[in-house]
Amino acid sequence: MVRFARCNSLLSLALDASGKGCRYVAKGASDDDVVKDMSEHLTTVHQVAGDMKANILASTKTNNG
């Protein structure tokens, strides 16, 4: 199983580095992997500061395929 979270479900209408709607998907084998990946993305691309762990976990889903 792969766990994942989409940036656009956390930051509606956020733009990526190229100025288009952000479609980034953080993936991992565990919730901690997804939180780490998405936290790095939010910090580096969107300059979001602070603890977003609860928000990321709330939007994390599982792909059984």
DSSP file (Angstrom, degrees, kcal/mol; ACC not computed):
  #  RESIDUE AA STRUCTURE BP1 BP2  ACC     N-H-->O    O-->H-N    N-H-->O    O-->H-N    TCO  KAPPA ALPHA  PHI   PSI    X-CA   Y-CA   Z-CA
    1    1 A M              0   0    0      0, 0.0     2,-0.5     0, 0.0    63,-0.2   0.000 360.0 360.0 360.0 141.6    0.0    0.0    0.0
    2    2 A V  E     -A   63   0A   0     61,-2.0    61,-3.0    25,-0.0     2,-0.3  -0.946 360.0-150.3-112.9 131.1    1.1    3.5   -0.8
    3    3 A R  E     +AB  62  28A   0     25,-3.1    25,-2.2    -2,-0.5     2,-0.3  -0.773  25.5 171.5 -94.5 144.2    0.1    6.5    1.4
    4    4 A F  E     -AB  61  27A   0     57,-2.3    57,-3.0    -2,-0.3     2,-0.3  -0.993  23.4-164.7-152.8 158.1   -0.2    9.8   -0.4
    5    5 A A  E     - B   0  26A   0     21,-1.9    21,-2.6    -2,-0.3     2,-0.4  -0.992  19.6-135.8-142.3 141.2   -1.3   13.4    0.1
    6    6 A R  E >>  - B   0  25A   0     53,-0.4     3,-1.1    -2,-0.3     4,-0.7  -0.821   7.8-142.1-101.5 135.8   -2.0   16.0   -2.6
    7    7 A C  H >> S+     0   0    0     17,-2.8     4,-3.0    -2,-0.4     3,-1.4   0.899 100.8  58.9 -59.9 -42.2   -0.7   19.6   -2.2
    8    8 A N  H 34 S+     0   0    0     16,-0.4    -1,-0.3     1,-0.3     5,-0.2   0.648  99.5  58.0 -69.3 -11.9   -3.9   21.1   -3.8
    9    9 A S  H <4 S+     0   0    0     -3,-1.1    -1,-0.3     3,-0.1     3,-0.2   0.685 115.0  37.4 -84.8 -18.6   -6.0   19.4   -1.1
   10   10 A L  H << S+     0   0    0     -3,-1.4     2,-0.6    -4,-0.7    -2,-0.2   0.845 128.9  29.2 -92.9 -44.4   -4.0   21.3    1.5
   11   11 A L  S >< S-     0   0    0     -4,-3.0     3,-1.9    11,-0.1    -1,-0.2  -0.793  82.9-149.8-121.6  85.9   -3.5   24.6   -0.3
   12   12 A S  T 3  S+     0   0    0     -2,-0.6    -3,-0.1     1,-0.3    -4,-0.1  -0.319  80.5   4.7 -59.0 132.2   -6.3   25.3   -2.6
   13   13 A L  T 3  S+     0   0    0      1,-0.2    -1,-0.3    -5,-0.2     2,-0.1   0.611  89.3 157.2  68.3  16.1   -5.3   27.3   -5.7
   14   14 A A    <   -     0   0    0     -3,-1.9     8,-2.8     8,-0.1     2,-0.3  -0.440  36.1-131.9 -69.2 145.4   -1.6   27.3   -4.7
   15   15 A L  B     -C   21   0B   0      6,-0.3     6,-0.2    -2,-0.1    -1,-0.1  -0.765  12.8-135.5 -99.6 144.9    0.8   27.9   -7.6
   16   16 A D    >   -     0   0    0      4,-3.6     3,-1.8    -2,-0.3     6,-0.1  -0.189  43.3 -80.5 -85.0-174.0    3.9   25.7   -8.2
   17   17 A A  T 3  S+     0   0    0      1,-0.3    -1,-0.1     2,-0.1    -2,-0.0   0.752 131.0  52.2 -61.7 -25.8    7.4   27.0   -9.1
   18   18 A S  T 3  S-     0   0    0      2,-0.1    -1,-0.3     3,-0.0     3,-0.1   0.431 120.5-105.3 -92.5   0.9    6.4   27.5  -12.8
   19   19 A G  S <  S+     0   0    0     -3,-1.8     2,-0.2     1,-0.3    -2,-0.1   0.555  83.0 117.1  89.8   8.2    3.2   29.5  -11.9
   20   20 A K  S    S-     0   0    0      1,-0.1    -4,-3.6     0, 0.0    -1,-0.3  -0.631  80.8 -72.2-102.6 164.8    0.7   26.8  -12.6
   21   21 A G  B     -C   15   0B   0     -6,-0.2     2,-0.3    -2,-0.2    -6,-0.3  -0.336  59.1-110.2 -55.7 130.3   -1.7   25.2  -10.2
   22   22 A C        +     0   0    0     -8,-2.8   -14,-0.2   -11,-0.2    -8,-0.1  -0.489  40.4 172.0 -73.0 125.9    0.3   22.9   -7.9
   23   23 A R        +     0   0    0     -2,-0.3    -1,-0.1   -16,-0.1    -2,-0.1   0.039  23.6 149.4-118.0  22.3   -0.3   19.2   -8.5
   24   24 A Y        -     0   0    0    -18,-0.1   -17,-2.8     1,-0.0     2,-0.5  -0.309  27.9-163.2 -64.3 139.1    2.4   17.8   -6.2
   25   25 A V  E     -B    6   0A   0    -19,-0.2     2,-0.4   -18,-0.1   -19,-0.2  -0.984   7.0-151.4-125.8 119.3    1.7   14.4   -4.6
   26   26 A A  E     -B    5   0A   0    -21,-2.6   -21,-1.9    -2,-0.5     2,-0.3  -0.773  21.3-172.1 -87.5 131.8    3.7   13.3   -1.6
   27   27 A K  E     +B    4   0A   0     -2,-0.4     2,-0.3   -23,-0.2   -23,-0.2  -0.910  13.8 145.5-126.4 152.1    4.0    9.5   -1.4
   28   28 A G  E     -B    3   0A   0    -25,-2.2   -25,-3.1    -2,-0.3     3,-0.0  -0.979  54.1-109.9-172.4 168.4    5.4    7.1    1.1
   29   29 A A  S    S+     0   0    0     -2,-0.3     2,-0.3   -27,-0.2    -1,-0.1   0.683 102.2  25.8 -80.0 -19.5    5.0    3.7    2.8
   30   30 A S  S  > S-     0   0    0    -27,-0.1     4,-1.8     1,-0.1     5,-0.2  -0.894  85.5-105.5-138.9 167.4    3.9    5.3    6.1
   31   31 A D  H  > S+     0   0    0     -2,-0.3     4,-2.8     1,-0.2     5,-0.2   0.890 119.7  56.6 -59.7 -40.2    2.2    8.4    7.3
   32   32 A D  H  > S+     0   0    0      1,-0.2     4,-2.3     2,-0.2    -1,-0.2   0.883 105.4  50.9 -61.2 -39.0    5.6    9.7    8.6
   33   33 A D  H  > S+     0   0    0      2,-0.2     4,-2.4     1,-0.2    -1,-0.2   0.913 112.2  46.7 -63.5 -43.0    7.1    9.4    5.1
   34   34 A V  H  X S+     0   0    0     -4,-1.8     4,-2.9     2,-0.2     5,-0.3   0.920 112.0  50.2 -66.3 -44.0    4.2   11.4    3.6
   35   35 A V  H  X S+     0   0    0     -4,-2.8     4,-2.5     2,-0.2     5,-0.2   0.916 112.3  47.7 -60.9 -44.0    4.4   14.1    6.3
   36   36 A K  H  X S+     0   0    0     -4,-2.3     4,-2.0    -5,-0.2    -2,-0.2   0.944 114.7  45.3 -62.4 -48.6    8.1   14.5    5.8
   37   37 A D  H  X S+     0   0    0     -4,-2.4     4,-2.0     1,-0.2    -2,-0.2   0.936 117.0  43.5 -61.7 -49.2    7.9   14.7    2.0
   38   38 A M  H  X S+     0   0    0     -4,-2.9     4,-3.0     1,-0.2     5,-0.2   0.873 110.7  55.3 -68.3 -36.7    4.9   17.1    2.0
   39   39 A S  H  X S+     0   0    0     -4,-2.5     4,-2.1    -5,-0.3    -1,-0.2   0.920 109.0  48.0 -61.0 -43.1    6.4   19.3    4.8
   40   40 A E  H  X S+     0   0    0     -4,-2.0     4,-2.7    -5,-0.2     5,-0.3   0.912 112.9  48.6 -63.2 -42.5    9.6   19.7    2.7
   41   41 A H  H  X>S+     0   0    0     -4,-2.0     4,-2.7     1,-0.2     5,-0.9   0.943 111.6  48.5 -62.3 -48.5    7.5   20.6   -0.4
   42   42 A L  H  X5S+     0   0    0     -4,-3.0     6,-2.2     1,-0.2     4,-0.6   0.868 115.7  45.1 -61.4 -37.0    5.3   23.1    1.5
   43   43 A T  H  X5S+     0   0    0     -4,-2.1     4,-0.6     4,-0.2    -2,-0.2   0.935 120.4  36.4 -72.4 -47.4    8.4   24.8    3.0
   44   44 A T  H  <5S+     0   0    0     -4,-2.7    -2,-0.2    -5,-0.2    -3,-0.2   0.893 129.0  28.3 -78.6 -39.8   10.5   24.9   -0.2
   45   45 A V  H  <5S+     0   0    0     -4,-2.7    -3,-0.2    -5,-0.3    -2,-0.1   0.884 134.8  24.5 -89.9 -41.9    7.9   25.7   -2.9
   46   46 A H  H  <<S-     0   0    0     -5,-0.9    -3,-0.2    -4,-0.6    -2,-0.1   0.456  91.9-129.5-107.4  -2.3    5.2   27.5   -1.0
   47   47 A Q     <  +     0   0    0     -4,-0.6     2,-0.6    -6,-0.3    -4,-0.2   0.861  45.3 166.2  54.3  40.3    7.2   29.0    2.0
   48   48 A V        -     0   0    0     -6,-2.2     2,-0.3    -9,-0.1    -1,-0.2  -0.776  17.2-162.9 -87.1 122.0    4.6   27.7    4.5
   49   49 A A        +     0   0    0     -2,-0.6     2,-0.1    -3,-0.1    -6,-0.0  -0.737  41.7  44.0-104.3 154.3    6.1   27.9    8.0
   50   50 A G  S    S-     0   0    0     -2,-0.3     2,-0.8     2,-0.0    -2,-0.0  -0.389  95.8 -43.3 107.6 175.8    4.8   26.0   11.0
   51   51 A D        +     0   0    0      1,-0.1     3,-0.2    -2,-0.1     4,-0.1  -0.725  50.0 165.4 -87.0 110.9    3.6   22.6   12.0
   52   52 A M     >  +     0   0    0     -2,-0.8     4,-2.7     1,-0.1     5,-0.2   0.233  40.8 113.0-105.4  10.7    1.3   21.2    9.2
   53   53 A K  H  > S+     0   0    0      1,-0.2     4,-2.8     2,-0.2     5,-0.2   0.892  76.6  47.9 -55.1 -47.4    1.4   17.6   10.4
   54   54 A A  H  > S+     0   0    0      1,-0.2     4,-1.9     2,-0.2    -1,-0.2   0.895 113.8  47.7 -63.3 -39.8   -2.2   17.4   11.5
   55   55 A N  H  > S+     0   0    0      2,-0.2     4,-1.1     1,-0.2    -1,-0.2   0.909 112.9  48.4 -67.1 -41.8   -3.4   18.9    8.3
   56   56 A I  H >X S+     0   0    0     -4,-2.7     3,-0.6     1,-0.2     4,-0.6   0.931 111.8  49.2 -64.3 -45.7   -1.3   16.6    6.2
   57   57 A L  H >< S+     0   0    0     -4,-2.8     3,-0.8     1,-0.2    -1,-0.2   0.867 106.6  56.9 -62.2 -35.8   -2.5   13.6    8.1
   58   58 A A  H 3< S+     0   0    0     -4,-1.9    -1,-0.2     1,-0.2    -2,-0.2   0.787 112.7  40.6 -66.6 -26.7   -6.1   14.6    7.6
   59   59 A S  H << S+     0   0    0     -4,-1.1   -53,-0.4    -3,-0.6     2,-0.3   0.396  89.1 116.0-102.5   3.3   -5.7   14.7    3.9
   60   60 A T    <<  -     0   0    0     -3,-0.8     2,-0.2    -4,-0.6   -55,-0.2  -0.539  42.2-177.2 -77.6 136.5   -3.6   11.5    3.6
   61   61 A K  E     -A    4   0A   0    -57,-3.0   -57,-2.3    -2,-0.3     2,-0.4  -0.745  20.8-121.0-125.1 171.6   -5.1    8.6    1.7
   62   62 A T  E     -A    3   0A   0     -2,-0.2     2,-0.6   -59,-0.2   -59,-0.2  -0.958   9.3-156.5-120.2 136.6   -4.2    5.0    0.8
   63   63 A N  E     -A    2   0A   0    -61,-3.0   -61,-2.0    -2,-0.4    -2,-0.0  -0.954   5.5-172.5-109.0 114.5   -3.8    3.5   -2.7
   64   64 A N              0   0    0     -2,-0.6    -1,-0.1     1,-0.2   -61,-0.0   0.491 360.0 360.0 -83.8  -3.0   -4.3   -0.3   -2.4
   65   65 A G              0   0    0    -63,-0.1    -1,-0.2     0, 0.0    -2,-0.0   0.446 360.0 360.0 -88.9 360.0   -3.2   -0.8   -6.1
